[in-house]
Amino acid sequence: MPTFFDTHAHLDYPDYAQDLPEIIARAHAAGISKIISIGTSLASSERAIRLAEKYPGVYAAAGWHPTEALDAPEDLRPVLRELAKHPKVVAIGETGLDYHHLPSEKPEFTADDDARYKQKQADIFRQQMEVAAETGLNCIIHQRTAFDDTLAQMKPFIGKTRGVFHCFGESVERMRQVFEIGSLVSFTGIVTFKNAQNVRDVVAAAPLGQFMLETDCPYLAPVPYRGKRCEPAYVKEISEAVAQIKLCSLEELSAATCKTTAEFFWKL
């Protein structure tokens, strides 16, 4: 059976509190040999690390999600530096920018609140890239409705740290812009969705060796599980869809994605 990695899971979420050992067992039975559990705050990052300590095939990323920016401390860097020293912390993130929902959508907030929100996101994004550059780790990038600003903020860090744009759903041209700064993309169960031909077109154009696979679980379960809780075992269905799009064998896809992932997350 070809093996794959789930490069983006949220195993610390309450969705898995009751049956995590069974979920991890199902992943291994499906050939998913390594799972990266992603931090979205300092507390979430610490939970991810504890899970990585408990389960041999689980690793962690330490970071702060942009939509939680207003709750972040002024300076994340000291704590992140300490977390990054852990042998199973393989990346910083997820971090980035997200303008999809802004404070001014609610009547009690104004455009000034939007500006403060964006600035706090930018500040904590920069801090996380600084820690990544210091520690030799790469970043897991979340961006939503903020692609150009995300790319602009990453450019000063070219050659110092790289990013993987997780759950990539942008255009082929934007994918090429990601590659131009030395970063990568990652695809989820969206590739199996009936209305996601645009994502399949991007997968078709993505060279083997420049993308990874992920679930973003508990979200985005692939067909035939769409609408249900997602889990790492479902990388199997994602890999089958991607191999079909790429006109390659599962063995070829396994070799390419596992090599790419292991080089990017070098502590794996």
C-alpha positions in Angstrom: 0.0 0.0 0.0 1.4 3.4 -0.9 2.0 5.6 2.1 1.1 9.3 2.5 1.3 12.1 5.1 -1.5 14.3 6.4 0.4 17.6 6.5 -2.4 19.7 8.1 -4.7 18.3 10.8 -6.3 19.8 13.9 -6.1 16.8 16.2 -6.3 19.0 19.3 -9.9 20.2 18.4 -12.8 19.0 20.6 -14.1 17.1 17.6 -11.6 14.3 18.4 -11.7 14.3 22.2 -13.7 11.0 22.4 -12.0 8.7 19.9 -8.5 10.0 18.9 -6.7 6.7 19.4 -9.2 5.1 16.9 -8.8 8.0 14.5 -5.0 7.6 14.5 -5.3 3.8 14.1 -7.6 4.3 11.1 -5.1 6.7 9.5 -2.2 4.2 9.9 -4.4 1.4 8.5 -5.1 3.6 5.5 -1.4 4.1 4.8 -1.2 7.6 6.4 2.1 7.2 8.2 2.7 10.7 9.5 0.3 13.5 10.7 1.1 17.1 11.5 -1.2 18.6 14.1 -1.4 22.4 13.7 -1.4 25.0 16.4 -3.8 27.9 16.1 -2.8 29.6 19.4 -0.2 29.0 22.1 -2.6 26.8 24.0 -3.5 24.9 20.8 0.2 24.6 19.9 0.9 23.1 23.4 -1.9 20.6 23.0 -0.6 19.6 19.6 2.9 19.0 21.1 1.4 16.8 23.9 -0.3 14.8 21.2 2.9 14.5 19.3 4.6 13.2 22.5 1.9 10.6 23.0 1.6 9.2 19.4 4.7 8.2 17.4 3.4 9.2 14.0 2.1 12.6 15.1 4.1 15.8 14.8 3.2 19.4 15.7 3.4 22.9 14.3 3.4 25.9 16.7 1.8 29.1 15.7 -1.1 31.6 16.0 -3.9 31.7 13.4 -4.6 35.1 11.9 -8.3 35.1 12.7 -7.4 35.0 16.4 -5.0 37.9 16.0 -6.8 40.2 18.4 -6.3 37.7 21.2 -2.6 37.3 20.6 0.0 38.8 23.0 2.0 41.8 21.8 5.1 39.6 21.4 4.6 35.9 20.5 8.3 35.4 19.8 9.7 34.3 23.2 7.2 31.5 23.7 7.3 30.4 20.1 11.1 30.1 20.3 10.8 27.8 23.2 8.1 25.7 21.6 10.1 25.5 18.4 12.9 23.7 20.3 10.8 20.6 20.8 12.1 17.7 18.7 8.6 17.1 17.2 7.7 20.7 16.3 8.4 20.6 12.6 7.1 24.1 11.5 5.8 27.5 12.6 2.1 28.1 12.0 -0.5 28.2 10.9 0.1 31.9 10.3 -0.7 34.4 7.6 -3.5 36.8 6.8 -7.3 36.5 6.6 -9.5 39.3 5.4 -12.6 37.2 4.7 -14.6 38.4 7.6 -13.7 41.9 8.9 -15.0 43.6 12.1 -16.9 46.3 10.1 -19.3 43.6 9.0 -20.9 44.1 12.4 -22.6 47.5 13.1 -20.7 48.3 16.2 -17.3 48.3 14.3 -15.9 50.7 11.7 -13.2 50.8 9.0 -10.7 51.9 11.7 -11.4 48.6 13.5 -10.7 46.7 10.2 -7.3 48.5 9.9 -6.3 47.6 13.4 -7.3 44.0 12.8 -5.3 43.8 9.6 -2.3 45.4 11.3 -2.4 43.0 14.3 -2.5 40.1 11.8 0.5 41.5 9.9 2.4 42.0 13.2 1.9 38.4 14.4 2.6 37.0 10.9 5.9 38.9 10.8 6.8 37.7 14.3 6.2 34.1 13.3 8.3 34.3 10.2 11.1 35.9 12.3 11.0 32.9 14.6 10.9 30.5 11.7 14.0 32.2 10.2 15.8 32.1 13.5 15.1 28.4 14.1 15.5 27.1 10.6 11.9 26.0 10.3 9.4 26.7 7.6 5.9 28.1 7.9 2.4 26.9 7.3 0.6 29.7 5.6 -3.1 30.5 5.9 -4.4 33.1 3.6 -8.0 34.0 2.7 -9.0 37.0 0.6 -5.5 38.4 1.3 -3.2 36.7 -1.3 -1.3 39.8 -2.5 -0.7 41.1 1.0 0.4 37.7 2.2 2.9 37.3 -0.6 4.2 40.9 -0.1 4.8 40.2 3.6 6.7 37.0 2.8 9.1 38.5 0.3 11.5 40.0 2.8 12.0 36.4 4.2 12.9 34.8 0.9 15.9 32.6 1.5 15.3 32.7 5.3 12.2 30.6 5.6 9.7 29.1 3.2 5.9 28.6 3.3 3.4 26.0 2.3 0.1 27.7 1.3 -2.3 25.2 2.9 -5.7 24.4 1.5 -4.7 26.1 -1.8 -7.7 27.3 -3.8 -6.2 30.1 -5.9 -5.5 30.3 -9.6 -2.7 28.6 -11.6 -1.0 32.1 -12.0 -1.1 32.6 -8.2 0.3 29.2 -7.6 3.2 30.1 -9.9 3.7 33.3 -7.8 4.0 31.0 -4.7 6.6 28.9 -6.5 8.6 32.0 -7.5 9.3 32.9 -3.8 10.4 29.3 -3.1 7.2 28.2 -1.4 4.8 25.3 -2.0 1.1 24.6 -2.0 -1.0 21.9 -0.4 -4.3 20.4 -1.5 -7.3 19.1 0.5 -10.5 17.1 -0.1 -11.8 20.0 -2.1 -10.3 18.3 -5.1 -13.1 15.8 -4.9 -15.9 18.3 -4.7 -18.2 18.5 -7.7 -18.1 22.3 -7.9 -14.3 22.5 -7.6 -13.1 22.2 -11.2 -10.9 25.3 -10.6 -8.9 23.4 -7.9 -8.6 20.4 -10.1 -7.2 22.6 -12.9 -4.6 23.9 -10.4 -3.7 20.4 -9.3 -3.2 19.4 -13.0 -0.8 22.3 -13.5 1.1 21.7 -10.2 4.4 19.8 -10.8 5.0 16.7 -8.8 7.5 17.8 -6.1 5.9 21.2 -5.5 2.8 20.3 -3.6 1.7 18.3 -0.5 -1.6 16.6 0.6 -3.6 17.4 3.7 -7.1 17.0 5.2 -7.4 20.3 7.2 -9.5 18.0 9.4 -12.1 18.2 11.0 -13.0 20.3 7.9 -13.4 19.6 4.2 -14.0 15.8 4.2 -13.6 14.5 0.7 -16.3 12.6 -1.3 -17.8 10.2 -0.3 -17.6 11.6 3.3 -18.5 15.2 2.4 -20.4 16.9 5.1 -19.1 14.6 7.8 -16.2 15.0 10.2 -13.0 14.7 8.3 -10.0 12.7 9.6 -6.4 11.9 8.5 -7.3 8.5 7.0 -9.1 10.4 4.2 -5.8 11.4 2.7 -6.3 8.1 0.9 -9.3 9.4 -1.0 -7.6 12.7 -1.7 -4.5 10.9 -3.0 -6.6 8.8 -5.3 -8.3 11.9 -6.8 -5.0 13.7 -7.2 -3.3 10.7 -8.9 -6.2 10.5 -11.3 -5.9 14.2 -12.1 -2.1 14.0 -12.5 -2.3 10.8 -14.6 0.2 9.1 -12.3 0.3 6.1 -10.2 -0.3 6.2 -6.4 3.2 5.0 -6.0 4.6 7.9 -8.0 2.4 10.4 -6.1 3.5 8.8 -2.7 7.2 9.1 -3.6 6.9 12.7 -4.8 4.7 14.1 -2.0 6.5 12.2 0.8 9.9 13.4 -0.4 8.6 17.0 -0.8 7.1 16.9 2.7 10.1 15.4 4.4 12.4 18.0 2.8 10.2 20.9 3.8 9.5 19.7 7.3 13.0 18.5 7.8 12.5 17.4 11.5 10.1 14.7 10.3 
